[in-house]
Amino acid sequence: MKRRVTPITVQDFQRRKRERLDLLYQRQNGKCHWCGRQMQAPNVLKGNEAVPDNYCTLEHLTAAPKNRLTKAYFKKTVGACHKCNQHRGHRRGEEISLARALGDWMASHV
């Protein structure tokens, strides 16, 4: 049986994303899931303002759903700093955990 996808509006998506980021930031005590560094609290960036490396972003531990405007988009997410989120790319969480254990993650992250 195919799972039913519940669509949401763009405004609802943006509100949920802000709420989820705030929740993850608080749950993780402001620390990045990957590097453990202190992140900048999630707040709304204005216009074309550049995103700081330590800005709290939404990181999917599994592949993100193709349709962003669904409730499923927010499942299995953690807070990660912008730099780690960009550096991780499409690698799986297990690959990052192994790189962290070997010390390769921090060397390439700094």
C-alpha positions in Angstrom: 0.0 0.0 0.0 1.4 3.4 -1.0 1.8 6.0 1.7 -0.3 9.1 1.4 1.6 12.4 1.0 0.0 15.3 2.9 0.7 18.5 1.0 1.2 21.8 2.9 1.3 25.4 1.9 4.6 27.3 1.4 3.8 29.5 4.4 3.1 26.5 6.5 6.3 24.9 5.3 8.3 28.0 6.3 6.7 28.2 9.7 7.3 24.5 10.4 10.9 24.8 9.3 11.5 27.7 11.7 9.8 25.8 14.5 11.9 22.6 13.7 15.1 24.6 13.6 14.3 26.2 17.0 13.5 22.8 18.5 16.7 21.2 17.2 18.8 24.1 18.3 17.4 23.8 21.8 17.5 20.0 21.9 21.2 20.0 20.9 22.1 22.9 23.2 23.2 25.0 20.2 25.9 22.4 19.1 26.3 21.2 15.6 25.4 17.5 15.1 28.6 16.8 13.1 31.4 18.9 14.5 30.1 19.8 17.9 30.8 23.5 17.6 28.5 26.2 18.8 26.0 27.3 16.2 24.4 30.7 15.6 20.7 30.6 16.7 18.3 30.1 13.8 16.7 33.4 12.9 15.4 34.9 9.7 18.2 36.2 7.4 17.3 39.4 5.6 17.3 39.5 1.9 20.6 38.5 0.2 22.5 38.4 3.4 25.3 35.8 3.4 24.8 32.7 5.6 27.5 32.5 8.3 29.4 29.2 8.5 28.1 28.6 12.0 24.4 29.3 11.2 22.0 26.5 12.3 20.6 24.7 9.3 18.3 21.7 8.9 20.2 18.5 8.1 18.5 15.3 6.8 20.1 12.1 8.1 18.5 10.2 5.3 17.7 11.4 1.7 15.3 14.4 1.8 11.9 13.8 0.2 11.7 15.0 -3.4 8.6 17.1 -2.5 9.6 19.6 0.2 6.1 20.7 0.9 5.1 17.6 2.9 5.2 16.7 6.6 7.7 14.0 5.8 10.3 16.6 5.0 10.9 17.2 8.7 11.4 13.6 9.8 14.9 12.3 10.7 16.5 15.8 10.8 19.2 17.3 13.0 20.7 20.8 13.4 24.0 21.2 11.7 26.1 24.3 11.1 26.0 25.6 7.5 29.6 24.7 6.9 29.1 21.0 7.9 25.8 20.8 6.0 27.6 22.1 2.8 30.6 19.9 3.4 28.6 16.8 3.9 26.9 17.1 0.5 25.2 13.8 -0.5 27.3 11.6 1.8 25.4 9.3 4.2 25.5 9.8 7.9 27.6 6.6 8.4 30.3 8.0 6.1 30.5 11.2 8.1 30.6 9.3 11.4 33.5 7.2 10.1 35.3 10.3 8.9 34.9 11.9 12.3 36.2 8.8 14.1 39.3 8.8 11.9 39.8 12.6 12.4 39.4 13.4 8.7 36.2 15.3 9.2 37.6 18.1 11.4 40.8 18.4 9.3 38.8 19.1 6.2 36.2 21.2 8.1 38.5 23.8 9.6 
